[in-house]
Amino acid sequence: MAWLVLVVSGILEAGWAIALKMSNGFSRLVPTVVFGVLAALSFAGLAWAMKQLPVGTAYAVWVGIGASLTAIIGMVWLNDGASVGKILSLVLIVAGVIGLNLAGGAH
């Protein structure tokens, strides 16, 4: 269950990052509220998952999911631009998270 909560929390991290972008520096109310709600839920899920999972692995998975999804959303829908270097870097993030898990992620 901790892994499921952690993955959902990582997805919520991408949500709050996009809402932060859409808030235009907290000058738009709805995206600012969405940011606050998603950030609180994301951090709460991370905190709960860390009660059962090692801190380094849990944090790396959370950040890896959030950063990767945010970058993909940015490239696909927000005109951030895609390149071979960006895509390769995303693959390396995912490989790093998998590597941490294979190296003894759960106890």
C-alpha positions in Angstrom: 0.0 0.0 0.0 2.9 2.4 0.7 4.1 2.0 -2.8 0.7 2.9 -4.3 0.4 5.9 -2.1 3.9 7.0 -3.0 3.2 6.7 -6.8 -0.1 8.6 -6.5 1.8 11.3 -4.4 4.4 11.5 -7.2 1.6 12.0 -9.8 0.2 14.7 -7.5 3.6 16.4 -7.4 3.5 16.8 -11.2 0.0 18.2 -10.8 1.1 20.9 -8.3 4.1 21.8 -10.4 1.9 22.4 -13.4 -0.6 24.3 -11.3 2.3 26.4 -9.9 3.2 27.3 -13.5 -0.4 28.1 -14.3 -0.7 30.3 -11.2 1.5 32.9 -12.9 3.5 33.6 -9.7 0.4 33.1 -7.4 -1.5 35.8 -9.3 -4.3 33.6 -10.5 -6.6 32.3 -7.8 -7.9 29.0 -9.1 -4.5 27.5 -10.1 -3.0 28.8 -6.8 -5.7 27.0 -4.8 -5.2 23.8 -7.0 -1.4 24.1 -6.3 -2.0 24.3 -2.5 -4.4 21.4 -2.4 -2.3 19.1 -4.6 0.9 20.1 -2.8 -0.6 19.3 0.6 -1.9 16.0 -0.6 1.3 15.1 -2.3 3.5 15.9 0.7 1.0 14.1 3.0 1.2 10.9 0.9 5.0 11.1 0.8 5.1 11.5 4.6 2.8 8.5 5.1 4.8 6.3 2.7 8.0 7.2 4.4 6.7 5.6 7.6 7.1 2.3 5.8 9.7 2.9 3.1 13.4 4.0 3.3 13.6 7.8 3.1 16.1 7.9 0.2 14.2 5.5 -2.0 10.8 7.0 -1.2 12.0 10.6 -1.9 13.8 9.6 -5.1 10.7 7.7 -6.4 8.5 10.7 -5.5 10.8 13.3 -7.1 11.5 11.0 -10.1 7.8 10.5 -10.9 7.0 14.2 -10.4 9.9 15.5 -12.3 9.5 13.1 -15.2 5.7 13.7 -15.6 6.1 17.4 -15.2 8.8 17.4 -18.0 6.7 15.3 -20.2 3.6 17.4 -19.7 5.7 20.5 -20.4 7.1 19.1 -23.6 3.7 17.7 -24.9 1.2 20.4 -23.8 3.1 23.5 -22.7 5.5 24.0 -25.6 8.6 23.5 -23.5 10.2 21.8 -26.5 11.5 18.3 -26.8 15.0 17.1 -27.7 17.0 13.9 -27.7 18.9 15.2 -24.7 15.8 15.9 -22.7 14.3 12.5 -23.5 17.6 10.8 -22.7 17.7 12.6 -19.4 14.2 11.5 -18.5 15.2 7.9 -19.3 18.2 8.3 -17.0 15.9 9.6 -14.2 13.6 6.6 -14.5 16.7 4.2 -14.7 18.0 5.8 -11.5 14.8 5.3 -9.6 14.6 1.7 -10.8 18.2 1.2 -9.8 17.5 2.5 -6.3 14.6 0.0 -5.9 16.6 -2.9 -7.2 19.5 -2.0 -4.8 17.3 -2.6 -1.8 14.5 -0.1 -1.8 12.1 -1.8 0.7 12.9 -3.3 4.1 
